[in-house]
Amino acid sequence: MCAFQIRDTFIPYNLPDITDQEVEAVAETVRSKWLAKGPRTMQFEKEFAEYVGARYAVAMNSCSAALHVALLAQNLQPGDEVITTPMTFASTANTIVHAGATPVFADIDYTTGCIDPDEVAKKITPRTRGIVPVHYSGQVCDLDKLYALADQYGLFVSEDAAHALCSRYKGRLIGHKLHDTASYSFYATKNLTTGDGGMLVTDNEEIANRARVLSGQGMSQNAWNRYAKGGKWRYDICEFGFKYNMFDIQAALGLTQLHRLEDMQQARLRIAKLYQEEFAKIDACDPPVVPDYAEHCWHLYVLRIRPELLTIDRDRFIEELNARNVGTSVHFIPVHLMSIYRNTFGLKEGDFPKAEKHFERLISLPLYPSLSMEDAQYVVDAVRDIVTKYHR
Ligand SMILES: Cc1ncc(COP(=O)(O)O)c(C=O)c1O
């Protein structure tokens, strides 16, 4: 076997896939002078809803906004509890607080990193109103079990699909035949990006209408074209709404990315396949396991290491990758370990052992459409080199 050679250039952990098509679409929008929410945002909503197979899509300026609005549409009251996972970005839980409810955490299924329905069942009380499951990294929650719990106890399900555009549960895309709502992120690192942005999808007309009002400053009517000829200038504010809407420059990016999505996904799948095959051969690596019911969209490639076979821990492993010019990230530090959550809700280390174990072992490796197969192979070789050097 050849000795490992450290390359000269750094492989970033993530790069958005931007082509001349995106540049042209944005330039055309800017030239059109319709920069705010307008025809492109409407078109993006229409095509996105068709793509995932939901009746309505409401475009927003982030997934956090979509998650917040999805919860507001459920009319939560102080004292209401909403169950979510600690293995997520803070915004999932923050929006529960912003919507006036109390977040209650349930530990993960260690195989997928997603919330474990059996743990959810243990957390249901008379105050529970809903569940916010996160399709972590592009893995898919066990939706049949979660929906069955929701039906049994009369709960809503607001899916955090920030990572899950193109993931499938039992053959159907996330967002198709959903319980209540799903919210997607178009942040710069996501499988489809608008720079920042998000989308709420639902089959429920009432929720869709409420989401449009709440995300548009609470205006009673769809006021985006009130400056057009014949547009109605009179409006009412019927809710304490938010400035959460998407605008057309973002939507121009989003539409172009949506049209290129299948190609971008194929590139992700090729890299993920290589990683899955190669890391399975390295004993100190624990590659993701995709349940039979799911198709993973590989938003993130989350590799777990087995520190018990190594003389170094995960943090040092990341430093070693960095020294070999491989960029990484960590998704996520469990939310219950954040100071505001500890201090407000009395949470502490040890509360969610599976999420904590997962966190201590995980490394998110580079995975994006423009990552070449040679670079992906280099990432594998770098991991193997570190394991060989630090094996017990
Ligand atoms: C699981 C999860 N949920 C929600 C969000 C919030 O997304 P956004 O940045 O679009 O608000 C993120 C952000 O990356 C996330 O990872």
PDBQT file of the ligand as one rigid body, heavy atoms in Angstrom, charges set to zero:
ROOT
HETATM    1  C1  LIG A 401     -32.123  20.357  11.640  1.00  0.00    +0.000 C 
HETATM    2  C2  LIG A 401     -32.237  21.815  11.330  1.00  0.00    +0.000 A 
HETATM    3  N1  LIG A 401     -33.408  22.424  11.528  1.00  0.00    +0.000 NA
HETATM    4  C3  LIG A 401     -33.581  23.734  11.256  1.00  0.00    +0.000 A 
HETATM    5  C4  LIG A 401     -32.552  24.492  10.761  1.00  0.00    +0.000 A 
HETATM    6  C5  LIG A 401     -32.780  25.936  10.488  1.00  0.00    +0.000 C 
HETATM    7  O1  LIG A 401     -32.629  26.211   9.126  1.00  0.00    +0.000 OA
HETATM    8  P1  LIG A 401     -32.449  27.713   8.616  1.00  0.00    +0.000 P 
HETATM    9  O2  LIG A 401     -31.004  28.059   8.782  1.00  0.00    +0.000 OA
HETATM   10  O3  LIG A 401     -32.874  27.672   7.179  1.00  0.00    +0.000 OA
HETATM   11  O4  LIG A 401     -33.323  28.563   9.444  1.00  0.00    +0.000 OA
HETATM   12  C6  LIG A 401     -31.305  23.912  10.544  1.00  0.00    +0.000 A 
HETATM   13  C7  LIG A 401     -30.205  24.703  10.012  1.00  0.00    +0.000 C 
HETATM   14  O5  LIG A 401     -29.312  24.249   9.386  1.00  0.00    +0.000 OA
HETATM   15  C8  LIG A 401     -31.140  22.545  10.832  1.00  0.00    +0.000 A 
HETATM   16  O6  LIG A 401     -29.968  21.930  10.639  1.00  0.00    +0.000 OA
ENDROOT
TORSDOF 0
